[in-house]
């Protein structure tokens, strides 16, 4: 019984060590916090995009999907501003046309991380398969 209890305790300690608890201190991951920035974008689209505002009573935009994310070059000017990560993302969702009928919609955004804070800006549409600029994707 004592051996079984000791083995069980050792197993629990081993699993507890892998529980995914967050550690304190700065993260070395340049993309830490990006998921929160993307969720904020989705929330903004759902609240402000015309295809979502057209939703019939009781309906809302849904099926939000990030189709691609791709790094962008950090220029020397970006580095001078403290930029440590830069990427573009394409998101699609089910919106509504001007008659209230369902229609697919999408948008691209440029995410930039400087001094540990993510910002989002509008950008030209990208190829949703690999996030290449549409001008160069042809």
Secondary structure, DSSP 8 states (H G I E B T S, - for coil): -HHHHHHHHHHHHHHHHTS----SS--S-TTTTHHHHHHHHHHHHHHH-HHHHT--TT---EEEEEEEEEE----HHHHHTTEEEEEEEEEEEEEE-TTS-EEEEEEEEEEEEETTEEEEEE---B-TTT--BHHHH-
